[in-house]
């Protein structure tokens, strides 16, 4: 079960959930995205988040960078090094 948990944790990374969310959204609007288009949409979403942070003071980008990602790294550490 340790390998299964590790695979699930990798799929639950913030970047992977954003990428899977983009592909799911494109599938639901019946305009499936190929891998290249999905990657461009992913990079656009990241750039939009950074732009909104700098222009409008949105807190999502710092929240993800300071809060969510370190928590994910701690979970990975607990899973793999115990």
N, C-alpha and C positions, 0 to 999 in steps of 0.2 A: 504493500500500500504506500510505501514511502516514495516510490517512483511515480505512482499515480498522483500523489499529493504535490510532488514537485512539478509535474506537468500541468496540473490545474493552477498552481501558483504562477507559473510562467504565462499561462493564458489569461490570468487575472491581473497582469501588469497594467498600469494606467495606459500605456501606449497601445498595448494589444486590445484592450477594451474599446479604446477610441477607434482603432482601425476596424475592429469587428463591427462596431456600431455604425461606422460609415458604410461598410459593405451591406449591412442589414438594412439601413435606411434606403440605400440605392435599390436594393432588391424589393423593398416594399412599395416604392414608387414605380415599379416595373420598368426600370431603366438600369439593369445590372451593370456594374462597373468592372472593367478588367483590372488586372493587377497594377498596371501603370497609372490608370486613371484613379484608382483607389489610393495609390501612394501620393499622387498629386493632391487629392482631396484631403488626405491626412496632413500633409505639410501645410496646406492652406489653412486648415483648422488650427494648427499650432501657431502659425503666423498671425492669424486673426486674434487668438487669445493674447499673444504678446502685444499686438497693436492696441487692443482694447485696454490692456493694463497700462500701457504708457500714455495713451490719449485720455482715457476716462477714469483711470484709477480703479479699474475692476480688480477684485481680489481673487479671482479664480486661479490665475496663473501662479501667484505666490502661494496660495493655499495648496495647490498641487505640488509645487516644487518643494515647499518647506514642510508640508504636513503629510500628504498622501504617499508620495514616493519614499520618504524615509521609513514610514510605517510598513510599506511593502518590503523594503530591504530588511527590516528587522524580522518580519515574518519568514522571509527566505533564510535568514541566518538561523533562526530557531529551528526551522524544518531540517536544514541540511547539516548543522553542526552539533546537534545533540547526540 
